[in-house]
Amino acid sequence: MKKLIIAVLLALPIIASAQKYGHINTQELFAAMPEVAQVKLKMDTIQSQYENQLASMNEEFQKKVQDYQTQEATMAEAIKQIRQQELQEMQQRIQLFYQTAEQDIQKKQQELLAPVHEKMTKAIKAVGERDGYTYIFDSASMVHIGADAIDATPAVKKELGIK
């Protein structure tokens, strides 16, 4: 039994040294992926559509506010109340549209980026398995990276076809 414990203790440094650790900068890798630029273009188009609609709604609101302000002095009290209520409802619709647009934009961005994240993850796993890494850490969240640490970013870029 003692011999077994001694053998295990002697083998631990050998086992530990056989493990291969790497790090990768996923932010750099993600930014370098051509799919991200395509997603950005799509998102810019979608955001622009929402911004144009919002600008149109705001322009219409401002016009109605100006009309109200110019006619307010000559309006009957009942008409004033109806017009004020219309303006409040219009402002609420604009706020609701803005909130909905933000949610839609976030949802669409997540939807479009999900396959890109999946592709990157698969490439990291492929490199890890192919090159025999025990672990590949994200260097963005590392406190310290030693000089002898292996940067797997170039290998994953190669796996993804990124130069």
Secondary structure, 3 states (H helix, E strand, C coil): CHHHHHHHHHHHHHHHHHCCEEEECHHHHHHHCHHHHHHHHHHHHHHHHHHHHHHHHHHHHHHHHHHHHHHHHHCCHHHHHHHHHHHHHHHHHHHHHHHHHHHHHHHHHHHHHHHHHHHHHHHHHHHHHHHCCCEEEEHHHCCCCCCCCEECHHHHHHHHCCC
